[in-house]
């Protein structure tokens, strides 16, 4: 899987989970018919949101995005459906083209962050398993922490 395919897949998944969450919230707050959809929609969206953040950082490193572009990518996950226009913008600018730069036989890593990325590209199954576990741990800690509480 190349950077374009990975980023596009996760960006679309993030937007779809926004749609699921907003639909669930519509049923809970507008129609007041059910709130049963909110916990699974929120959980799925939260997990995919964290996956999008990890994917954005991974592609940012590979494609050598500017700080502005990388941060805009991260912010796009917070705005409903913004990951799709962001993905289209970086694709049109050629920032998702080409293979993985640090793949086996590719460029040599030049810093610790690139060394980690090169390891991930050499051991994708192990890295994916560790990423899922890591995202799961962060997700679990956020669930334990609970929703934000208004001060006062």
mmCIF file of the C-alpha atoms, coordinates in Angstrom:
data_MODEL
# 
_entry.id   MODEL 
# 
loop_
_atom_site.group_PDB 
_atom_site.id 
_atom_site.type_symbol 
_atom_site.label_atom_id 
_atom_site.label_alt_id 
_atom_site.label_comp_id 
_atom_site.label_asym_id 
_atom_site.label_entity_id 
_atom_site.label_seq_id 
_atom_site.pdbx_PDB_ins_code 
_atom_site.Cartn_x 
_atom_site.Cartn_y 
_atom_site.Cartn_z 
_atom_site.occupancy 
_atom_site.B_iso_or_equiv 
_atom_site.pdbx_formal_charge 
_atom_site.auth_seq_id 
_atom_site.auth_comp_id 
_atom_site.auth_asym_id 
_atom_site.auth_atom_id 
_atom_site.pdbx_PDB_model_num 
ATOM 1   C CA . UNK A 1 1   ? 0.000   0.000  0.000  1.00 0.00 ? 1   UNK A CA 1 
ATOM 2   C CA . UNK A 1 2   ? 1.422   3.380  -0.977 1.00 0.00 ? 2   UNK A CA 1 
ATOM 3   C CA . UNK A 1 3   ? 1.035   6.655  0.958  1.00 0.00 ? 3   UNK A CA 1 
ATOM 4   C CA . UNK A 1 4   ? -1.851  7.852  -1.235 1.00 0.00 ? 4   UNK A CA 1 
ATOM 5   C CA . UNK A 1 5   ? -3.915  4.688  -0.785 1.00 0.00 ? 5   UNK A CA 1 
ATOM 6   C CA . UNK A 1 6   ? -3.317  4.514  2.966  1.00 0.00 ? 6   UNK A CA 1 
ATOM 7   C CA . UNK A 1 7   ? -4.066  8.189  3.572  1.00 0.00 ? 7   UNK A CA 1 
ATOM 8   C CA . UNK A 1 8   ? -7.157  8.229  1.345  1.00 0.00 ? 8   UNK A CA 1 
ATOM 9   C CA . UNK A 1 9   ? -8.578  5.094  3.005  1.00 0.00 ? 9   UNK A CA 1 
ATOM 10  C CA . UNK A 1 10  ? -8.173  6.436  6.527  1.00 0.00 ? 10  UNK A CA 1 
ATOM 11  C CA . UNK A 1 11  ? -9.380  9.958  5.576  1.00 0.00 ? 11  UNK A CA 1 
ATOM 12  C CA . UNK A 1 12  ? -12.590 8.535  4.089  1.00 0.00 ? 12  UNK A CA 1 
ATOM 13  C CA . UNK A 1 13  ? -13.087 6.217  7.073  1.00 0.00 ? 13  UNK A CA 1 
ATOM 14  C CA . UNK A 1 14  ? -12.697 9.179  9.424  1.00 0.00 ? 14  UNK A CA 1 
ATOM 15  C CA . UNK A 1 15  ? -15.340 11.148 7.502  1.00 0.00 ? 15  UNK A CA 1 
ATOM 16  C CA . UNK A 1 16  ? -17.724 8.176  7.459  1.00 0.00 ? 16  UNK A CA 1 
ATOM 17  C CA . UNK A 1 17  ? -17.411 7.737  11.209 1.00 0.00 ? 17  UNK A CA 1 
ATOM 18  C CA . UNK A 1 18  ? -18.185 11.445 11.617 1.00 0.00 ? 18  UNK A CA 1 
ATOM 19  C CA . UNK A 1 19  ? -21.396 10.812 9.651  1.00 0.00 ? 19  UNK A CA 1 
ATOM 20  C CA . UNK A 1 20  ? -22.265 7.883  11.924 1.00 0.00 ? 20  UNK A CA 1 
ATOM 21  C CA . UNK A 1 21  ? -21.590 9.926  15.069 1.00 0.00 ? 21  UNK A CA 1 
ATOM 22  C CA . UNK A 1 22  ? -23.559 12.951 13.855 1.00 0.00 ? 22  UNK A CA 1 
ATOM 23  C CA . UNK A 1 23  ? -26.478 10.706 12.856 1.00 0.00 ? 23  UNK A CA 1 
ATOM 24  C CA . UNK A 1 24  ? -26.455 9.114  16.301 1.00 0.00 ? 24  UNK A CA 1 
ATOM 25  C CA . UNK A 1 25  ? -26.402 12.539 17.916 1.00 0.00 ? 25  UNK A CA 1 
ATOM 26  C CA . UNK A 1 26  ? -29.314 13.647 15.703 1.00 0.00 ? 26  UNK A CA 1 
ATOM 27  C CA . UNK A 1 27  ? -31.406 10.728 16.958 1.00 0.00 ? 27  UNK A CA 1 
ATOM 28  C CA . UNK A 1 28  ? -30.440 11.445 20.554 1.00 0.00 ? 28  UNK A CA 1 
ATOM 29  C CA . UNK A 1 29  ? -30.777 15.231 20.684 1.00 0.00 ? 29  UNK A CA 1 
ATOM 30  C CA . UNK A 1 30  ? -33.172 16.186 17.865 1.00 0.00 ? 30  UNK A CA 1 
ATOM 31  C CA . UNK A 1 31  ? -35.652 13.349 17.525 1.00 0.00 ? 31  UNK A CA 1 
ATOM 32  C CA . UNK A 1 32  ? -35.099 12.179 21.110 1.00 0.00 ? 32  UNK A CA 1 
ATOM 33  C CA . UNK A 1 33  ? -35.973 8.705  19.844 1.00 0.00 ? 33  UNK A CA 1 
ATOM 34  C CA . UNK A 1 34  ? -32.876 6.836  21.007 1.00 0.00 ? 34  UNK A CA 1 
ATOM 35  C CA . UNK A 1 35  ? -29.478 7.406  22.464 1.00 0.00 ? 35  UNK A CA 1 
ATOM 36  C CA . UNK A 1 36  ? -28.346 3.820  21.979 1.00 0.00 ? 36  UNK A CA 1 
ATOM 37  C CA . UNK A 1 37  ? -26.316 4.668  18.868 1.00 0.00 ? 37  UNK A CA 1 
ATOM 38  C CA . UNK A 1 38  ? -24.136 7.320  20.519 1.00 0.00 ? 38  UNK A CA 1 
ATOM 39  C CA . UNK A 1 39  ? -21.774 5.044  22.491 1.00 0.00 ? 39  UNK A CA 1 
ATOM 40  C CA . UNK A 1 40  ? -20.869 2.758  19.568 1.00 0.00 ? 40  UNK A CA 1 
ATOM 41  C CA . UNK A 1 41  ? -20.708 5.673  17.116 1.00 0.00 ? 41  UNK A CA 1 
ATOM 42  C CA . UNK A 1 42  ? -18.521 7.650  19.505 1.00 0.00 ? 42  UNK A CA 1 
ATOM 43  C CA . UNK A 1 43  ? -16.268 4.678  20.162 1.00 0.00 ? 43  UNK A CA 1 
ATOM 44  C CA . UNK A 1 44  ? -15.811 3.827  16.502 1.00 0.00 ? 44  UNK A CA 1 
ATOM 45  C CA . UNK A 1 45  ? -15.240 7.447  15.571 1.00 0.00 ? 45  UNK A CA 1 
ATOM 46  C CA . UNK A 1 46  ? -12.743 7.908  18.417 1.00 0.00 ? 46  UNK A CA 1 
ATOM 47  C CA . UNK A 1 47  ? -10.748 4.880  17.326 1.00 0.00 ? 47  UNK A CA 1 
ATOM 48  C CA . UNK A 1 48  ? -10.704 5.928  13.650 1.00 0.00 ? 48  UNK A CA 1 
ATOM 49  C CA . UNK A 1 49  ? -9.837  9.509  14.680 1.00 0.00 ? 49  UNK A CA 1 
ATOM 50  C CA . UNK A 1 50  ? -6.737  8.208  16.495 1.00 0.00 ? 50  UNK A CA 1 
ATOM 51  C CA . UNK A 1 51  ? -5.867  6.060  13.462 1.00 0.00 ? 51  UNK A CA 1 
ATOM 52  C CA . UNK A 1 52  ? -6.158  9.139  11.236 1.00 0.00 ? 52  UNK A CA 1 
ATOM 53  C CA . UNK A 1 53  ? -3.844  11.120 13.519 1.00 0.00 ? 53  UNK A CA 1 
ATOM 54  C CA . UNK A 1 54  ? -1.259  8.310  13.441 1.00 0.00 ? 54  UNK A CA 1 
ATOM 55  C CA . UNK A 1 55  ? -1.582  7.953  9.653  1.00 0.00 ? 55  UNK A CA 1 
ATOM 56  C CA . UNK A 1 56  ? -1.246  11.708 9.144  1.00 0.00 ? 56  UNK A CA 1 
ATOM 57  C CA . UNK A 1 57  ? 1.978   11.812 11.153 1.00 0.00 ? 57  UNK A CA 1 
ATOM 58  C CA . UNK A 1 58  ? 3.321   8.757  9.302  1.00 0.00 ? 58  UNK A CA 1 
ATOM 59  C CA . UNK A 1 59  ? 2.606   10.254 5.862  1.00 0.00 ? 59  UNK A CA 1 
ATOM 60  C CA . UNK A 1 60  ? 3.817   13.692 7.010  1.00 0.00 ? 60  UNK A CA 1 
ATOM 61  C CA . UNK A 1 61  ? 7.222   12.177 7.813  1.00 0.00 ? 61  UNK A CA 1 
ATOM 62  C CA . UNK A 1 62  ? 7.368   10.184 4.587  1.00 0.00 ? 62  UNK A CA 1 
ATOM 63  C CA . UNK A 1 63  ? 6.312   13.034 2.322  1.00 0.00 ? 63  UNK A CA 1 
ATOM 64  C CA . UNK A 1 64  ? 8.317   15.704 4.181  1.00 0.00 ? 64  UNK A CA 1 
ATOM 65  C CA . UNK A 1 65  ? 5.301   17.950 4.568  1.00 0.00 ? 65  UNK A CA 1 
ATOM 66  C CA . UNK A 1 66  ? 5.818   21.414 5.987  1.00 0.00 ? 66  UNK A CA 1 
ATOM 67  C CA . UNK A 1 67  ? 4.763   22.017 9.584  1.00 0.00 ? 67  UNK A CA 1 
ATOM 68  C CA . UNK A 1 68  ? 1.802   24.018 8.280  1.00 0.00 ? 68  UNK A CA 1 
ATOM 69  C CA . UNK A 1 69  ? 0.571   21.178 6.055  1.00 0.00 ? 69  UNK A CA 1 
ATOM 70  C CA . UNK A 1 70  ? 1.053   18.541 8.751  1.00 0.00 ? 70  UNK A CA 1 
ATOM 71  C CA . UNK A 1 71  ? -0.753  20.558 11.400 1.00 0.00 ? 71  UNK A CA 1 
ATOM 72  C CA . UNK A 1 72  ? -3.567  21.365 8.957  1.00 0.00 ? 72  UNK A CA 1 
ATOM 73  C CA . UNK A 1 73  ? -3.902  17.612 8.360  1.00 0.00 ? 73  UNK A CA 1 
ATOM 74  C CA . UNK A 1 74  ? -4.224  16.987 12.083 1.00 0.00 ? 74  UNK A CA 1 
ATOM 75  C CA . UNK A 1 75  ? -6.763  19.799 12.501 1.00 0.00 ? 75  UNK A CA 1 
ATOM 76  C CA . UNK A 1 76  ? -8.819  18.436 9.589  1.00 0.00 ? 76  UNK A CA 1 
ATOM 77  C CA . UNK A 1 77  ? -9.763  15.456 11.770 1.00 0.00 ? 77  UNK A CA 1 
ATOM 78  C CA . UNK A 1 78  ? -11.463 17.742 14.283 1.00 0.00 ? 78  UNK A CA 1 
ATOM 79  C CA . UNK A 1 79  ? -13.779 19.389 11.738 1.00 0.00 ? 79  UNK A CA 1 
ATOM 80  C CA . UNK A 1 80  ? -16.523 17.053 10.482 1.00 0.00 ? 80  UNK A CA 1 
ATOM 81  C CA . UNK A 1 81  ? -15.771 15.728 6.972  1.00 0.00 ? 81  UNK A CA 1 
ATOM 82  C CA . UNK A 1 82  ? -12.687 17.970 6.529  1.00 0.00 ? 82  UNK A CA 1 
ATOM 83  C CA . UNK A 1 83  ? -10.320 15.017 6.066  1.00 0.00 ? 83  UNK A CA 1 
ATOM 84  C CA . UNK A 1 84  ? -11.642 14.447 2.536  1.00 0.00 ? 84  UNK A CA 1 
ATOM 85  C CA . UNK A 1 85  ? -10.987 17.981 1.208  1.00 0.00 ? 85  UNK A CA 1 
ATOM 86  C CA . UNK A 1 86  ? -7.608  17.921 2.959  1.00 0.00 ? 86  UNK A CA 1 
ATOM 87  C CA . UNK A 1 87  ? -6.724  14.611 1.270  1.00 0.00 ? 87  UNK A CA 1 
ATOM 88  C CA . UNK A 1 88  ? -7.781  16.014 -2.122 1.00 0.00 ? 88  UNK A CA 1 
ATOM 89  C CA . UNK A 1 89  ? -5.709  19.158 -1.552 1.00 0.00 ? 89  UNK A CA 1 
ATOM 90  C CA . UNK A 1 90  ? -2.501  17.326 -0.639 1.00 0.00 ? 90  UNK A CA 1 
ATOM 91  C CA . UNK A 1 91  ? -3.021  14.883 -3.498 1.00 0.00 ? 91  UNK A CA 1 
ATOM 92  C CA . UNK A 1 92  ? -3.455  17.726 -6.034 1.00 0.00 ? 92  UNK A CA 1 
ATOM 93  C CA . UNK A 1 93  ? -0.285  19.356 -4.683 1.00 0.00 ? 93  UNK A CA 1 
ATOM 94  C CA . UNK A 1 94  ? 1.596   16.081 -5.257 1.00 0.00 ? 94  UNK A CA 1 
ATOM 95  C CA . UNK A 1 95  ? 2.210   15.542 -1.539 1.00 0.00 ? 95  UNK A CA 1 
ATOM 96  C CA . UNK A 1 96  ? 0.943   11.952 -1.594 1.00 0.00 ? 96  UNK A CA 1 
ATOM 97  C CA . UNK A 1 97  ? 2.734   10.785 -4.714 1.00 0.00 ? 97  UNK A CA 1 
ATOM 98  C CA . UNK A 1 98  ? 5.320   8.075  -4.950 1.00 0.00 ? 98  UNK A CA 1 
ATOM 99  C CA . UNK A 1 99  ? 6.217   5.099  -2.817 1.00 0.00 ? 99  UNK A CA 1 
ATOM 100 C CA . UNK A 1 100 ? 7.318   5.003  0.788  1.00 0.00 ? 100 UNK A CA 1 
ATOM 101 C CA . UNK A 1 101 ? 10.586  6.926  0.862  1.00 0.00 ? 101 UNK A CA 1 
ATOM 102 C CA . UNK A 1 102 ? 12.162  4.856  3.660  1.00 0.00 ? 102 UNK A CA 1 
ATOM 103 C CA . UNK A 1 103 ? 11.031  1.425  2.413  1.00 0.00 ? 103 UNK A CA 1 
ATOM 104 C CA . UNK A 1 104 ? 13.587  -1.392 2.206  1.00 0.00 ? 104 UNK A CA 1 
ATOM 105 C CA . UNK A 1 105 ? 15.946  -0.440 -0.608 1.00 0.00 ? 105 UNK A CA 1 
ATOM 106 C CA . UNK A 1 106 ? 14.826  3.207  -0.416 1.00 0.00 ? 106 UNK A CA 1 
ATOM 107 C CA . UNK A 1 107 ? 16.420  6.183  1.298  1.00 0.00 ? 107 UNK A CA 1 
ATOM 108 C CA . UNK A 1 108 ? 18.409  5.704  4.489  1.00 0.00 ? 108 UNK A CA 1 
ATOM 109 C CA . UNK A 1 109 ? 16.867  7.222  7.625  1.00 0.00 ? 109 UNK A CA 1 
ATOM 110 C CA . UNK A 1 110 ? 18.518  10.451 8.770  1.00 0.00 ? 110 UNK A CA 1 
ATOM 111 C CA . UNK A 1 111 ? 17.085  10.885 12.267 1.00 0.00 ? 111 UNK A CA 1 
ATOM 112 C CA . UNK A 1 112 ? 15.393  8.844  15.016 1.00 0.00 ? 112 UNK A CA 1 
ATOM 113 C CA . UNK A 1 113 ? 11.870  9.514  13.701 1.00 0.00 ? 113 UNK A CA 1 
ATOM 114 C CA . UNK A 1 114 ? 12.824  8.304  10.225 1.00 0.00 ? 114 UNK A CA 1 
ATOM 115 C CA . UNK A 1 115 ? 14.544  5.277  11.785 1.00 0.00 ? 115 UNK A CA 1 
ATOM 116 C CA . UNK A 1 116 ? 11.251  4.301  13.429 1.00 0.00 ? 116 UNK A CA 1 
ATOM 117 C CA . UNK A 1 117 ? 9.390   4.783  10.147 1.00 0.00 ? 117 UNK A CA 1 
ATOM 118 C CA . UNK A 1 118 ? 11.942  2.670  8.277  1.00 0.00 ? 118 UNK A CA 1 
ATOM 119 C CA . UNK A 1 119 ? 11.480  -0.103 10.875 1.00 0.00 ? 119 UNK A CA 1 
ATOM 120 C CA . UNK A 1 120 ? 7.696   0.099  10.440 1.00 0.00 ? 120 UNK A CA 1 
ATOM 121 C CA . UNK A 1 121 ? 8.075   -0.265 6.675  1.00 0.00 ? 121 UNK A CA 1 
ATOM 122 C CA . UNK A 1 122 ? 10.395  -3.287 7.136  1.00 0.00 ? 122 UNK A CA 1 
ATOM 123 C CA . UNK A 1 123 ? 8.079   -4.965 9.681  1.00 0.00 ? 123 UNK A CA 1 
ATOM 124 C CA . UNK A 1 124 ? 4.557   -3.848 8.721  1.00 0.00 ? 124 UNK A CA 1 
ATOM 125 C CA . UNK A 1 125 ? 2.615   -6.683 10.383 1.00 0.00 ? 125 UNK A CA 1 
ATOM 126 C CA . UNK A 1 126 ? 4.370   -6.306 13.737 1.00 0.00 ? 126 UNK A CA 1 
ATOM 127 C CA . UNK A 1 127 ? 4.171   -2.513 13.481 1.00 0.00 ? 127 UNK A CA 1 
ATOM 128 C CA . UNK A 1 128 ? 0.441   -2.635 12.661 1.00 0.00 ? 128 UNK A CA 1 
ATOM 129 C CA . UNK A 1 129 ? -0.186  -4.922 15.626 1.00 0.00 ? 129 UNK A CA 1 
ATOM 130 C CA . UNK A 1 130 ? 1.757   -2.581 17.923 1.00 0.00 ? 130 UNK A CA 1 
ATOM 131 C CA . UNK A 1 131 ? -0.096  0.431  16.480 1.00 0.00 ? 131 UNK A CA 1 
ATOM 132 C CA . UNK A 1 132 ? -3.477  -1.177 17.091 1.00 0.00 ? 132 UNK A CA 1 
ATOM 133 C CA . UNK A 1 133 ? -2.463  -2.035 20.651 1.00 0.00 ? 133 UNK A CA 1 
ATOM 134 C CA . UNK A 1 134 ? -1.075  1.477  21.206 1.00 0.00 ? 134 UNK A CA 1 
ATOM 135 C CA . UNK A 1 135 ? -4.162  3.166  19.810 1.00 0.00 ? 135 UNK A CA 1 
ATOM 136 C CA . UNK A 1 136 ? -6.291  0.786  21.855 1.00 0.00 ? 136 UNK A CA 1 
ATOM 137 C CA . UNK A 1 137 ? -4.429  1.767  25.039 1.00 0.00 ? 137 UNK A CA 1 
ATOM 138 C CA . UNK A 1 138 ? -4.845  5.479  24.327 1.00 0.00 ? 138 UNK A CA 1 
ATOM 139 C CA . UNK A 1 139 ? -8.508  4.912  23.452 1.00 0.00 ? 139 UNK A CA 1 
ATOM 140 C CA . UNK A 1 140 ? -9.064  2.947  26.685 1.00 0.00 ? 140 UNK A CA 1 
ATOM 141 C CA . UNK A 1 141 ? -7.387  5.636  28.789 1.00 0.00 ? 141 UNK A CA 1 
ATOM 142 C CA . UNK A 1 142 ? -9.608  8.270  27.160 1.00 0.00 ? 142 UNK A CA 1 
ATOM 143 C CA . UNK A 1 143 ? -12.690 6.168  27.887 1.00 0.00 ? 143 UNK A CA 1 
ATOM 144 C CA . UNK A 1 144 ? -11.618 5.800  31.520 1.00 0.00 ? 144 UNK A CA 1 
ATOM 145 C CA . UNK A 1 145 ? -11.038 9.551  31.780 1.00 0.00 ? 145 UNK A CA 1 
ATOM 146 C CA . UNK A 1 146 ? -14.567 10.130 30.512 1.00 0.00 ? 146 UNK A CA 1 
ATOM 147 C CA . UNK A 1 147 ? -16.064 13.137 28.782 1.00 0.00 ? 147 UNK A CA 1 
ATOM 148 C CA . UNK A 1 148 ? -14.903 16.646 29.611 1.00 0.00 ? 148 UNK A CA 1 
ATOM 149 C CA . UNK A 1 149 ? -16.693 18.194 32.547 1.00 0.00 ? 149 UNK A CA 1 
ATOM 150 C CA . UNK A 1 150 ? -17.695 21.857 32.551 1.00 0.00 ? 150 UNK A CA 1 
ATOM 151 C CA . UNK A 1 151 ? -15.932 23.890 35.215 1.00 0.00 ? 151 UNK A CA 1 
ATOM 152 C CA . UNK A 1 152 ? -18.085 25.659 37.705 1.00 0.00 ? 152 UNK A CA 1 
# 
